[in-house]
Amino acid sequence: MRHLESQLQQSLVTLLRMDHRCRNLFAIPNGGLRNIRTAVRLKKEGVLAGVPDLFLPVARGKFHGLFMELKTDKGTLSPSQKIMGENLIESGYAVVVIRSIDEGRLKVAEYLGSKS
């Protein structure tokens, strides 16, 4: 499943960065297998479980930016992802779950206020 999410994320980032408004789009490499030393160090540095995969730091309307969690068709949000999403929304951010390139393109276009 992780490989499919990675492919989706790579394709979506490539597509979105063609739009100048998405030039500052960045990934948050929170997941993945790591040895215990690295995991402990990253946790001390501030890594939090549940943080979405991508962030678009562009304010629109009442939102400070757009967080995106990518999932396959069968993927589900973990409890920490649900809690983090709720916390981010309460803090003034838009949060979306994306399951395909077309859905990602559409949700980002809607967020940015365009029709394409």
Biopython code that builds the backbone (N, CA, C, O; Angstrom):
import numpy as np
from Bio.PDB.StructureBuilder import StructureBuilder

atoms = [
    (1, "MET", "N", (0.817, -1.201, 0.000)),
    (1, "MET", "CA", (0.000, 0.000, 0.000)),
    (1, "MET", "C", (0.861, 1.266, 0.000)),
    (1, "MET", "O", (0.579, 2.213, -0.734)),
    (2, "ARG", "N", (1.903, 1.277, 0.820)),
    (2, "ARG", "CA", (2.761, 2.467, 0.913)),
    (2, "ARG", "C", (3.361, 2.824, -0.445)),
    (2, "ARG", "O", (3.490, 4.003, -0.776)),
    (3, "HIS", "N", (3.732, 1.801, -1.242)),
    (3, "HIS", "CA", (4.322, 2.051, -2.551)),
    (3, "HIS", "C", (3.316, 2.773, -3.457)),
    (3, "HIS", "O", (3.683, 3.696, -4.184)),
    (4, "LEU", "N", (2.059, 2.351, -3.408)),
    (4, "LEU", "CA", (1.024, 2.998, -4.227)),
    (4, "LEU", "C", (0.788, 4.432, -3.780)),
    (4, "LEU", "O", (0.603, 5.317, -4.616)),
    (5, "GLU", "N", (0.791, 4.672, -2.473)),
    (5, "GLU", "CA", (0.641, 6.044, -1.971)),
    (5, "GLU", "C", (1.819, 6.901, -2.414)),
    (5, "GLU", "O", (1.647, 8.067, -2.767)),
    (6, "SER", "N", (3.005, 6.326, -2.395)),
    (6, "SER", "CA", (4.197, 7.062, -2.821)),
    (6, "SER", "C", (4.096, 7.441, -4.297)),
    (6, "SER", "O", (4.408, 8.570, -4.675)),
    (7, "GLN", "N", (3.662, 6.505, -5.123)),
    (7, "GLN", "CA", (3.497, 6.800, -6.550)),
    (7, "GLN", "C", (2.464, 7.908, -6.764)),
    (7, "GLN", "O", (2.673, 8.811, -7.574)),
    (8, "LEU", "N", (1.359, 7.833, -6.038)),
    (8, "LEU", "CA", (0.326, 8.865, -6.127)),
    (8, "LEU", "C", (0.896, 10.213, -5.720)),
    (8, "LEU", "O", (0.673, 11.216, -6.397)),
    (9, "GLN", "N", (1.629, 10.240, -4.618)),
    (9, "GLN", "CA", (2.193, 11.495, -4.135)),
    (9, "GLN", "C", (3.195, 12.071, -5.128)),
    (9, "GLN", "O", (3.166, 13.271, -5.400)),
    (10, "GLN", "N", (4.075, 11.246, -5.671)),
    (10, "GLN", "CA", (5.063, 11.728, -6.641)),
    (10, "GLN", "C", (4.380, 12.323, -7.870)),
    (10, "GLN", "O", (4.764, 13.391, -8.345)),
    (11, "SER", "N", (3.372, 11.629, -8.378)),
    (11, "SER", "CA", (2.663, 12.117, -9.567)),
    (11, "SER", "C", (1.915, 13.412, -9.276)),
    (11, "SER", "O", (1.913, 14.334, -10.091)),
    (12, "LEU", "N", (1.282, 13.476, -8.112)),
    (12, "LEU", "CA", (0.525, 14.671, -7.755)),
    (12, "LEU", "C", (1.443, 15.877, -7.568)),
    (12, "LEU", "O", (1.124, 16.974, -8.027)),
    (13, "VAL", "N", (2.568, 15.683, -6.904)),
    (13, "VAL", "CA", (3.514, 16.788, -6.706)),
    (13, "VAL", "C", (4.017, 17.297, -8.058)),
    (13, "VAL", "O", (4.088, 18.506, -8.278)),
    (14, "THR", "N", (4.360, 16.393, -8.949)),
    (14, "THR", "CA", (4.822, 16.787, -10.285)),
    (14, "THR", "C", (3.760, 17.617, -11.002)),
    (14, "THR", "O", (4.069, 18.652, -11.591)),
    (15, "LEU", "N", (2.518, 17.163, -10.949)),
    (15, "LEU", "CA", (1.429, 17.873, -11.607)),
    (15, "LEU", "C", (1.178, 19.241, -10.965)),
    (15, "LEU", "O", (1.072, 20.247, -11.667)),
    (16, "LEU", "N", (1.084, 19.277, -9.646)),
    (16, "LEU", "CA", (0.743, 20.523, -8.970)),
    (16, "LEU", "C", (1.824, 21.582, -9.112)),
    (16, "LEU", "O", (1.515, 22.770, -9.210)),
    (17, "ARG", "N", (3.071, 21.175, -9.124)),
    (17, "ARG", "CA", (4.153, 22.160, -9.219)),
    (17, "ARG", "C", (4.221, 22.834, -10.581)),
    (17, "ARG", "O", (4.979, 23.789, -10.754)),
    (18, "MET", "N", (3.449, 22.361, -11.550)),
    (18, "MET", "CA", (3.360, 23.052, -12.842)),
    (18, "MET", "C", (2.592, 24.361, -12.693)),
    (18, "MET", "O", (2.721, 25.264, -13.519)),
    (19, "ASP", "N", (1.791, 24.453, -11.630)),
    (19, "ASP", "CA", (1.022, 25.666, -11.335)),
    (19, "ASP", "C", (1.885, 26.553, -10.445)),
    (19, "ASP", "O", (2.312, 26.120, -9.375)),
    (20, "HIS", "N", (2.148, 27.787, -10.869)),
    (20, "HIS", "CA", (3.032, 28.680, -10.111)),
    (20, "HIS", "C", (2.547, 28.905, -8.681)),
    (20, "HIS", "O", (3.351, 29.198, -7.797)),
    (21, "ARG", "N", (1.242, 28.771, -8.445)),
    (21, "ARG", "CA", (0.712, 28.960, -7.090)),
    (21, "ARG", "C", (1.114, 27.822, -6.156)),
    (21, "ARG", "O", (1.005, 27.942, -4.935)),
    (22, "CYS", "N", (1.572, 26.732, -6.733)),
    (22, "CYS", "CA", (1.964, 25.562, -5.931)),
    (22, "CYS", "C", (3.481, 25.389, -5.865)),
    (22, "CYS", "O", (3.963, 24.324, -5.480)),
    (23, "ARG", "N", (4.229, 26.414, -6.233)),
    (23, "ARG", "CA", (5.687, 26.294, -6.266)),
    (23, "ARG", "C", (6.293, 26.004, -4.895)),
    (23, "ARG", "O", (7.386, 25.445, -4.816)),
    (24, "ASN", "N", (5.601, 26.375, -3.812)),
    (24, "ASN", "CA", (6.112, 26.127, -2.460)),
    (24, "ASN", "C", (5.497, 24.894, -1.806)),
    (24, "ASN", "O", (5.684, 24.670, -0.610)),
    (25, "LEU", "N", (4.769, 24.099, -2.575)),
    (25, "LEU", "CA", (4.219, 22.839, -2.075)),
    (25, "LEU", "C", (5.363, 21.968, -1.569)),
    (25, "LEU", "O", (6.380, 21.820, -2.247)),
    (26, "PHE", "N", (5.201, 21.389, -0.377)),
    (26, "PHE", "CA", (6.264, 20.507, 0.104)),
    (26, "PHE", "C", (5.703, 19.297, 0.835)),
    (26, "PHE", "O", (4.585, 19.308, 1.351)),
    (27, "ALA", "N", (6.527, 18.248, 0.859)),
    (27, "ALA", "CA", (6.183, 16.999, 1.532)),
    (27, "ALA", "C", (6.669, 17.042, 2.972)),
    (27, "ALA", "O", (7.642, 17.721, 3.301)),
    (28, "ILE", "N", (5.975, 16.309, 3.810)),
    (28, "ILE", "CA", (6.352, 16.168, 5.210)),
    (28, "ILE", "C", (6.702, 14.697, 5.403)),
    (28, "ILE", "O", (5.808, 13.866, 5.568)),
    (29, "PRO", "N", (7.984, 14.367, 5.385)),
    (29, "PRO", "CA", (8.411, 12.954, 5.440)),
    (29, "PRO", "C", (8.316, 12.383, 6.858)),
    (29, "PRO", "O", (9.329, 12.139, 7.513)),
    (30, "ASN", "N", (7.098, 12.179, 7.307)),
    (30, "ASN", "CA", (6.841, 11.747, 8.672)),
    (30, "ASN", "C", (6.859, 10.236, 8.836)),
    (30, "ASN", "O", (7.147, 9.736, 9.924)),
    (31, "GLY", "N", (6.558, 9.509, 7.784)),
    (31, "GLY", "CA", (6.427, 8.057, 7.892)),
    (31, "GLY", "C", (7.663, 7.330, 7.438)),
    (31, "GLY", "O", (8.737, 7.916, 7.296)),
    (32, "GLY", "N", (7.500, 6.064, 7.217)),
    (32, "GLY", "CA", (8.594, 5.239, 6.720)),
    (32, "GLY", "C", (9.313, 4.492, 7.826)),
    (32, "GLY", "O", (9.276, 4.872, 8.996)),
    (33, "LEU", "N", (9.957, 3.436, 7.423)),
    (33, "LEU", "CA", (10.712, 2.630, 8.378)),
    (33, "LEU", "C", (12.048, 3.289, 8.676)),
    (33, "LEU", "O", (12.756, 3.740, 7.775)),
    (34, "ARG", "N", (12.376, 3.334, 9.963)),
    (34, "ARG", "CA", (13.636, 3.918, 10.401)),
    (34, "ARG", "C", (14.188, 3.066, 11.525)),
    (34, "ARG", "O", (13.443, 2.368, 12.213)),
    (35, "ASN", "N", (15.499, 3.125, 11.708)),
    (35, "ASN", "CA", (16.046, 2.416, 12.861)),
    (35, "ASN", "C", (15.656, 3.178, 14.123)),
    (35, "ASN", "O", (15.258, 4.342, 14.058)),
    (36, "ILE", "N", (15.771, 2.523, 15.253)),
    (36, "ILE", "CA", (15.288, 3.084, 16.510)),
    (36, "ILE", "C", (16.007, 4.378, 16.882)),
    (36, "ILE", "O", (15.380, 5.299, 17.405)),
    (37, "ARG", "N", (17.306, 4.463, 16.622)),
    (37, "ARG", "CA", (18.047, 5.694, 16.945)),
    (37, "ARG", "C", (17.514, 6.889, 16.164)),
    (37, "ARG", "O", (17.312, 7.972, 16.713)),
    (38, "THR", "N", (17.293, 6.670, 14.886)),
    (38, "THR", "CA", (16.777, 7.748, 14.046)),
    (38, "THR", "C", (15.368, 8.132, 14.485)),
    (38, "THR", "O", (15.047, 9.318, 14.561)),
    (39, "ALA", "N", (14.528, 7.148, 14.774)),
    (39, "ALA", "CA", (13.161, 7.431, 15.212)),
    (39, "ALA", "C", (13.156, 8.245, 16.509)),
    (39, "ALA", "O", (12.385, 9.196, 16.640)),
    (40, "VAL", "N", (14.004, 7.879, 17.458)),
    (40, "VAL", "CA", (14.083, 8.606, 18.726)),
    (40, "VAL", "C", (14.558, 10.034, 18.485)),
    (40, "VAL", "O", (14.002, 10.977, 19.046)),
    (41, "ARG", "N", (15.584, 10.195, 17.652)),
    (41, "ARG", "CA", (16.107, 11.532, 17.352)),
    (41, "ARG", "C", (15.046, 12.393, 16.687)),
    (41, "ARG", "O", (14.866, 13.551, 17.065)),
    (42, "LEU", "N", (14.340, 11.846, 15.702)),
    (42, "LEU", "CA", (13.313, 12.615, 15.002)),
    (42, "LEU", "C", (12.175, 13.004, 15.937)),
    (42, "LEU", "O", (11.644, 14.111, 15.845)),
    (43, "LYS", "N", (11.802, 12.104, 16.830)),
    (43, "LYS", "CA", (10.747, 12.437, 17.793)),
    (43, "LYS", "C", (11.189, 13.591, 18.693)),
    (43, "LYS", "O", (10.401, 14.491, 18.984)),
    (44, "LYS", "N", (12.444, 13.563, 19.130)),
    (44, "LYS", "CA", (12.969, 14.660, 19.949)),
    (44, "LYS", "C", (13.025, 15.964, 19.167)),
    (44, "LYS", "O", (12.907, 17.045, 19.743)),
    (45, "GLU", "N", (13.205, 15.862, 17.857)),
    (45, "GLU", "CA", (13.250, 17.050, 16.999)),
    (45, "GLU", "C", (11.855, 17.602, 16.702)),
    (45, "GLU", "O", (11.727, 18.694, 16.148)),
    (46, "GLY", "N", (10.811, 16.856, 17.068)),
    (46, "GLY", "CA", (9.467, 17.382, 16.901)),
    (46, "GLY", "C", (8.558, 16.646, 15.942)),
    (46, "GLY", "O", (7.447, 17.110, 15.686)),
    (47, "VAL", "N", (8.986, 15.516, 15.401)),
    (47, "VAL", "CA", (8.113, 14.756, 14.518)),
    (47, "VAL", "C", (6.882, 14.309, 15.296)),
    (47, "VAL", "O", (6.991, 13.828, 16.424)),
    (48, "LEU", "N", (5.721, 14.470, 14.692)),
    (48, "LEU", "CA", (4.457, 14.085, 15.314)),
    (48, "LEU", "C", (3.725, 13.076, 14.442)),
    (48, "LEU", "O", (3.681, 13.215, 13.219)),
    (49, "ALA", "N", (3.158, 12.071, 15.071)),
    (49, "ALA", "CA", (2.340, 11.100, 14.346)),
    (49, "ALA", "C", (1.088, 11.790, 13.827)),
    (49, "ALA", "O", (0.508, 12.643, 14.499)),
    (50, "GLY", "N", (0.681, 11.410, 12.625)),
    (50, "GLY", "CA", (-0.574, 11.896, 12.079)),
    (50, "GLY", "C", (-0.491, 13.123, 11.209)),
    (50, "GLY", "O", (-1.496, 13.530, 10.626)),
    (51, "VAL", "N", (0.687, 13.732, 11.103)),
    (51, "VAL", "CA", (0.809, 14.925, 10.264)),
    (51, "VAL", "C", (0.602, 14.520, 8.796)),
    (51, "VAL", "O", (1.188, 13.537, 8.344)),
    (52, "PRO", "N", (-0.222, 15.264, 8.050)),
    (52, "PRO", "CA", (-0.483, 14.910, 6.649)),
    (52, "PRO", "C", (0.779, 14.916, 5.780)),
    (52, "PRO", "O", (1.821, 15.444, 6.167)),
    (53, "ASP", "N", (0.651, 14.316, 4.601)),
    (53, "ASP", "CA", (1.778, 14.098, 3.694)),
    (53, "ASP", "C", (2.302, 15.354, 3.019)),
    (53, "ASP", "O", (3.512, 15.519, 2.863)),
    (54, "LEU", "N", (1.401, 16.239, 2.618)),
    (54, "LEU", "CA", (1.787, 17.422, 1.850)),
    (54, "LEU", "C", (1.200, 18.673, 2.483)),
    (54, "LEU", "O", (0.153, 18.633, 3.129)),
    (55, "PHE", "N", (1.903, 19.793, 2.281)),
    (55, "PHE", "CA", (1.391, 21.085, 2.742)),
    (55, "PHE", "C", (1.586, 22.118, 1.657)),
    (55, "PHE", "O", (2.666, 22.237, 1.079)),
    (56, "LEU", "N", (0.530, 22.865, 1.386)),
    (56, "LEU", "CA", (0.572, 23.976, 0.448)),
    (56, "LEU", "C", (0.414, 25.257, 1.267)),
    (56, "LEU", "O", (-0.692, 25.585, 1.698)),
    (57, "PRO", "N", (1.524, 25.988, 1.485)),
    (57, "PRO", "CA", (1.480, 27.180, 2.340)),
    (57, "PRO", "C", (0.959, 28.415, 1.594)),
    (57, "PRO", "O", (1.673, 29.400, 1.400)),
    (58, "VAL", "N", (-0.299, 28.325, 1.189)),
    (58, "VAL", "CA", (-0.956, 29.423, 0.481)),
    (58, "VAL", "C", (-2.269, 29.697, 1.208)),
    (58, "VAL", "O", (-3.143, 28.832, 1.266)),
    (59, "ALA", "N", (-2.402, 30.882, 1.753)),
    (59, "ALA", "CA", (-3.627, 31.255, 2.455)),
    (59, "ALA", "C", (-4.735, 31.527, 1.440)),
    (59, "ALA", "O", (-4.507, 32.135, 0.395)),
    (60, "ARG", "N", (-5.934, 31.065, 1.771)),
    (60, "ARG", "CA", (-7.106, 31.310, 0.932)),
    (60, "ARG", "C", (-8.315, 31.451, 1.849)),
    (60, "ARG", "O", (-8.575, 30.586, 2.685)),
    (61, "GLY", "N", (-9.057, 32.557, 1.685)),
    (61, "GLY", "CA", (-10.242, 32.764, 2.496)),
    (61, "GLY", "C", (-9.917, 32.701, 3.972)),
    (61, "GLY", "O", (-9.045, 33.426, 4.451)),
    (62, "LYS", "N", (-10.608, 31.843, 4.692)),
    (62, "LYS", "CA", (-10.402, 31.723, 6.136)),
    (62, "LYS", "C", (-9.270, 30.769, 6.512)),
    (62, "LYS", "O", (-8.986, 30.586, 7.696)),
    (63, "PHE", "N", (-8.623, 30.160, 5.523)),
    (63, "PHE", "CA", (-7.594, 29.151, 5.792)),
    (63, "PHE", "C", (-6.178, 29.700, 5.641)),
    (63, "PHE", "O", (-5.910, 30.534, 4.777)),
    (64, "HIS", "N", (-5.291, 29.225, 6.484)),
    (64, "HIS", "CA", (-3.882, 29.622, 6.458)),
    (64, "HIS", "C", (-3.070, 28.808, 5.444)),
    (64, "HIS", "O", (-1.983, 29.227, 5.047)),
    (65, "GLY", "N", (-3.583, 27.663, 5.026)),
    (65, "GLY", "CA", (-2.897, 26.785, 4.100)),
    (65, "GLY", "C", (-3.674, 25.488, 3.965)),
    (65, "GLY", "O", (-4.681, 25.281, 4.642)),
    (66, "LEU", "N", (-3.196, 24.613, 3.079)),
    (66, "LEU", "CA", (-3.879, 23.355, 2.771)),
    (66, "LEU", "C", (-2.978, 22.166, 3.069)),
    (66, "LEU", "O", (-1.896, 22.035, 2.497)),
    (67, "PHE", "N", (-3.434, 21.299, 3.973)),
    (67, "PHE", "CA", (-2.754, 20.037, 4.247)),
    (67, "PHE", "C", (-3.445, 18.934, 3.455)),
    (67, "PHE", "O", (-4.670, 18.918, 3.343)),
    (68, "MET", "N", (-2.650, 18.005, 2.903)),
    (68, "MET", "CA", (-3.185, 16.908, 2.101)),
    (68, "MET", "C", (-2.650, 15.574, 2.602)),
    (68, "MET", "O", (-1.441, 15.389, 2.739)),
    (69, "GLU", "N", (-3.556, 14.656, 2.872)),
    (69, "GLU", "CA", (-3.197, 13.285, 3.231)),
    (69, "GLU", "C", (-3.539, 12.415, 2.036)),
    (69, "GLU", "O", (-4.669, 12.437, 1.548)),
    (70, "LEU", "N", (-2.564, 11.648, 1.566)),
    (70, "LEU", "CA", (-2.790, 10.788, 0.410)),
    (70, "LEU", "C", (-3.029, 9.360, 0.861)),
    (70, "LEU", "O", (-2.307, 8.827, 1.703)),
    (71, "LYS", "N", (-4.050, 8.756, 0.288)),
    (71, "LYS", "CA", (-4.425, 7.384, 0.604)),
    (71, "LYS", "C", (-4.803, 6.660, -0.678)),
    (71, "LYS", "O", (-5.252, 7.278, -1.644)),
    (72, "THR", "N", (-4.619, 5.357, -0.680)),
    (72, "THR", "CA", (-5.115, 4.546, -1.780)),
    (72, "THR", "C", (-6.626, 4.425, -1.640)),
    (72, "THR", "O", (-7.199, 4.891, -0.655)),
    (73, "ASP", "N", (-7.273, 3.802, -2.620)),
    (73, "ASP", "CA", (-8.725, 3.615, -2.557)),
    (73, "ASP", "C", (-9.149, 2.899, -1.281)),
    (73, "ASP", "O", (-10.195, 3.206, -0.710)),
    (74, "LYS", "N", (-8.338, 1.948, -0.837)),
    (74, "LYS", "CA", (-8.687, 1.151, 0.336)),
    (74, "LYS", "C", (-8.030, 1.662, 1.613)),
    (74, "LYS", "O", (-8.303, 1.136, 2.692)),
    (75, "GLY", "N", (-7.180, 2.663, 1.517)),
    (75, "GLY", "CA", (-6.478, 3.187, 2.684)),
    (75, "GLY", "C", (-7.413, 3.911, 3.636)),
    (75, "GLY", "O", (-8.384, 4.538, 3.211)),
    (76, "THR", "N", (-7.119, 3.821, 4.912)),
    (76, "THR", "CA", (-7.927, 4.502, 5.922)),
    (76, "THR", "C", (-7.034, 5.379, 6.791)),
    (76, "THR", "O", (-5.839, 5.124, 6.938)),
    (77, "LEU", "N", (-7.628, 6.396, 7.351)),
    (77, "LEU", "CA", (-6.889, 7.275, 8.254)),
    (77, "LEU", "C", (-6.663, 6.571, 9.587)),
    (77, "LEU", "O", (-7.556, 5.904, 10.110)),
    (78, "SER", "N", (-5.474, 6.728, 10.121)),
    (78, "SER", "CA", (-5.178, 6.192, 11.450)),
    (78, "SER", "C", (-5.823, 7.107, 12.493)),
    (78, "SER", "O", (-6.180, 8.243, 12.178)),
    (79, "PRO", "N", (-5.973, 6.631, 13.714)),
    (79, "PRO", "CA", (-6.517, 7.509, 14.758)),
    (79, "PRO", "C", (-5.697, 8.796, 14.914)),
    (79, "PRO", "O", (-6.268, 9.872, 15.090)),
    (80, "SER", "N", (-4.369, 8.693, 14.851)),
    (80, "SER", "CA", (-3.558, 9.909, 15.005)),
    (80, "SER", "C", (-3.746, 10.857, 13.824)),
    (80, "SER", "O", (-3.672, 12.073, 14.001)),
    (81, "GLN", "N", (-3.986, 10.329, 12.628)),
    (81, "GLN", "CA", (-4.250, 11.190, 11.470)),
    (81, "GLN", "C", (-5.595, 11.904, 11.611)),
    (81, "GLN", "O", (-5.720, 13.069, 11.233)),
    (82, "LYS", "N", (-6.583, 11.224, 12.145)),
    (82, "LYS", "CA", (-7.890, 11.852, 12.358)),
    (82, "LYS", "C", (-7.785, 12.979, 13.382)),
    (82, "LYS", "O", (-8.315, 14.070, 13.172)),
    (83, "ILE", "N", (-7.105, 12.710, 14.482)),
    (83, "ILE", "CA", (-6.948, 13.725, 15.533)),
    (83, "ILE", "C", (-6.157, 14.920, 15.014)),
    (83, "ILE", "O", (-6.542, 16.065, 15.245)),
    (84, "MET", "N", (-5.055, 14.664, 14.316)),
    (84, "MET", "CA", (-4.239, 15.750, 13.782)),
    (84, "MET", "C", (-5.051, 16.578, 12.787)),
    (84, "MET", "O", (-4.978, 17.807, 12.807)),
    (85, "GLY", "N", (-5.821, 15.926, 11.921)),
    (85, "GLY", "CA", (-6.657, 16.652, 10.969)),
    (85, "GLY", "C", (-7.638, 17.570, 11.666)),
    (85, "GLY", "O", (-7.812, 18.722, 11.267)),
    (86, "GLU", "N", (-8.282, 17.061, 12.711)),
    (86, "GLU", "CA", (-9.221, 17.880, 13.476)),
    (86, "GLU", "C", (-8.503, 19.063, 14.122)),
    (86, "GLU", "O", (-9.013, 20.184, 14.110)),
    (87, "ASN", "N", (-7.321, 18.814, 14.685)),
    (87, "ASN", "CA", (-6.549, 19.892, 15.321)),
    (87, "ASN", "C", (-6.143, 20.956, 14.306)),
    (87, "ASN", "O", (-6.200, 22.150, 14.599)),
    (88, "LEU", "N", (-5.736, 20.529, 13.122)),
    (88, "LEU", "CA", (-5.329, 21.480, 12.086)),
    (88, "LEU", "C", (-6.515, 22.326, 11.623)),
    (88, "LEU", "O", (-6.378, 23.531, 11.412)),
    (89, "ILE", "N", (-7.668, 21.696, 11.469)),
    (89, "ILE", "CA", (-8.872, 22.434, 11.077)),
    (89, "ILE", "C", (-9.226, 23.464, 12.143)),
    (89, "ILE", "O", (-9.544, 24.609, 11.823)),
    (90, "GLU", "N", (-9.172, 23.058, 13.406)),
    (90, "GLU", "CA", (-9.452, 23.988, 14.508)),
    (90, "GLU", "C", (-8.464, 25.156, 14.539)),
    (90, "GLU", "O", (-8.779, 26.236, 15.040)),
    (91, "SER", "N", (-7.262, 24.923, 13.994)),
    (91, "SER", "CA", (-6.224, 25.958, 13.973)),
    (91, "SER", "C", (-6.276, 26.824, 12.720)),
    (91, "SER", "O", (-5.422, 27.691, 12.534)),
    (92, "GLY", "N", (-7.272, 26.599, 11.851)),
    (92, "GLY", "CA", (-7.449, 27.470, 10.701)),
    (92, "GLY", "C", (-6.869, 26.971, 9.393)),
    (92, "GLY", "O", (-6.646, 27.760, 8.475)),
    (93, "TYR", "N", (-6.618, 25.661, 9.293)),
    (93, "TYR", "CA", (-6.082, 25.091, 8.057)),
    (93, "TYR", "C", (-7.142, 24.240, 7.377)),
    (93, "TYR", "O", (-8.008, 23.668, 8.038)),
    (94, "ALA", "N", (-7.068, 24.160, 6.068)),
    (94, "ALA", "CA", (-7.906, 23.234, 5.317)),
    (94, "ALA", "C", (-7.167, 21.891, 5.286)),
    (94, "ALA", "O", (-5.942, 21.846, 5.170)),
    (95, "VAL", "N", (-7.923, 20.815, 5.390)),
    (95, "VAL", "CA", (-7.341, 19.468, 5.379)),
    (95, "VAL", "C", (-8.191, 18.602, 4.455)),
    (95, "VAL", "O", (-9.413, 18.547, 4.596)),
    (96, "VAL", "N", (-7.539, 17.925, 3.510)),
    (96, "VAL", "CA", (-8.250, 17.038, 2.590)),
    (96, "VAL", "C", (-7.548, 15.697, 2.508)),
    (96, "VAL", "O", (-6.340, 15.591, 2.719)),
    (97, "VAL", "N", (-8.335, 14.672, 2.194)),
    (97, "VAL", "CA", (-7.806, 13.339, 1.896)),
    (97, "VAL", "C", (-7.925, 13.170, 0.395)),
    (97, "VAL", "O", (-8.975, 13.442, -0.188)),
    (98, "ILE", "N", (-6.843, 12.719, -0.233)),
    (98, "ILE", "CA", (-6.782, 12.582, -1.688)),
    (98, "ILE", "C", (-6.498, 11.129, -2.028)),
    (98, "ILE", "O", (-5.582, 10.522, -1.473)),
    (99, "ARG", "N", (-7.296, 10.561, -2.957)),
    (99, "ARG", "CA", (-7.169, 9.157, -3.325)),
    (99, "ARG", "C", (-6.800, 8.937, -4.794)),
    (99, "ARG", "O", (-6.620, 7.797, -5.222)),
    (100, "SER", "N", (-6.687, 10.015, -5.564)),
    (100, "SER", "CA", (-6.303, 9.889, -6.971)),
    (100, "SER", "C", (-5.713, 11.217, -7.441)),
    (100, "SER", "O", (-5.883, 12.253, -6.798)),
    (101, "ILE", "N", (-5.026, 11.160, -8.560)),
    (101, "ILE", "CA", (-4.453, 12.385, -9.119)),
    (101, "ILE", "C", (-5.568, 13.357, -9.495)),
    (101, "ILE", "O", (-5.468, 14.552, -9.215)),
    (102, "ASP", "N", (-6.631, 12.853, -10.128)),
    (102, "ASP", "CA", (-7.737, 13.731, -10.518)),
    (102, "ASP", "C", (-8.396, 14.373, -9.304)),
    (102, "ASP", "O", (-8.715, 15.562, -9.321)),
    (103, "GLU", "N", (-8.597, 13.591, -8.254)),
    (103, "GLU", "CA", (-9.193, 14.143, -7.040)),
    (103, "GLU", "C", (-8.271, 15.207, -6.434)),
    (103, "GLU", "O", (-8.736, 16.248, -5.971)),
    (104, "GLY", "N", (-6.970, 14.940, -6.442)),
    (104, "GLY", "CA", (-6.015, 15.914, -5.913)),
    (104, "GLY", "C", (-6.018, 17.204, -6.703)),
    (104, "GLY", "O", (-6.035, 18.292, -6.128)),
    (105, "ARG", "N", (-6.001, 17.084, -8.017)),
    (105, "ARG", "CA", (-6.035, 18.265, -8.888)),
    (105, "ARG", "C", (-7.288, 19.081, -8.625)),
    (105, "ARG", "O", (-7.229, 20.307, -8.525)),
    (106, "LEU", "N", (-8.426, 18.398, -8.513)),
    (106, "LEU", "CA", (-9.695, 19.072, -8.286)),
    (106, "LEU", "C", (-9.742, 19.757, -6.918)),
    (106, "LEU", "O", (-10.151, 20.914, -6.823)),
    (107, "LYS", "N", (-9.328, 19.059, -5.865)),
    (107, "LYS", "CA", (-9.389, 19.633, -4.518)),
    (107, "LYS", "C", (-8.445, 20.830, -4.366)),
    (107, "LYS", "O", (-8.781, 21.809, -3.700)),
    (108, "VAL", "N", (-7.280, 20.747, -4.979)),
    (108, "VAL", "CA", (-6.340, 21.880, -4.905)),
    (108, "VAL", "C", (-6.886, 23.045, -5.726)),
    (108, "VAL", "O", (-6.805, 24.194, -5.292)),
    (109, "ALA", "N", (-7.437, 22.768, -6.894)),
    (109, "ALA", "CA", (-8.034, 23.828, -7.713)),
    (109, "ALA", "C", (-9.184, 24.511, -6.968)),
    (109, "ALA", "O", (-9.302, 25.736, -6.989)),
    (110, "GLU", "N", (-10.029, 23.713, -6.311)),
    (110, "GLU", "CA", (-11.117, 24.284, -5.527)),
    (110, "GLU", "C", (-10.582, 25.145, -4.396)),
    (110, "GLU", "O", (-11.092, 26.235, -4.137)),
    (111, "TYR", "N", (-9.549, 24.650, -3.722)),
    (111, "TYR", "CA", (-8.952, 25.420, -2.623)),
    (111, "TYR", "C", (-8.397, 26.745, -3.145)),
    (111, "TYR", "O", (-8.596, 27.792, -2.529)),
    (112, "LEU", "N", (-7.713, 26.696, -4.262)),
    (112, "LEU", "CA", (-7.085, 27.903, -4.798)),
    (112, "LEU", "C", (-8.102, 28.827, -5.479)),
    (112, "LEU", "O", (-7.780, 29.966, -5.819)),
    (113, "GLY", "N", (-9.336, 28.330, -5.678)),
    (113, "GLY", "CA", (-10.379, 29.172, -6.237)),
    (113, "GLY", "C", (-10.430, 29.198, -7.739)),
    (113, "GLY", "O", (-10.958, 30.140, -8.330)),
    (114, "SER", "N", (-9.885, 28.170, -8.368)),
    (114, "SER", "CA", (-9.951, 28.121, -9.826)),
    (114, "SER", "C", (-10.837, 26.967, -10.251)),
    (114, "SER", "O", (-11.223, 26.140, -9.424)),
    (115, "LYS", "N", (-11.160, 26.904, -11.523)),
    (115, "LYS", "CA", (-12.056, 25.875, -12.017)),
    (115, "LYS", "C", (-11.309, 24.670, -12.583)),
    (115, "LYS", "O", (-11.934, 23.633, -12.807)),
    (116, "SER", "N", (-9.995, 24.759, -12.825)),
    (116, "SER", "CA", (-9.283, 23.651, -13.475)),
    (116, "SER", "C", (-8.571, 22.772, -12.485)),
    (116, "SER", "O", (-7.928, 21.798, -12.875)),
]
sb = StructureBuilder()
sb.init_structure("model")
sb.init_model(0)
sb.init_chain("A")
sb.init_seg("    ")
for serial, (resi, resn, name, xyz) in enumerate(atoms, 1):
    if name == "N":
        sb.init_residue(resn, " ", resi, " ")
    sb.init_atom(name, np.array(xyz, "f"), 0.0, 1.0, " ", f" {name:<3s}", serial, name[0])
structure = sb.get_structure()
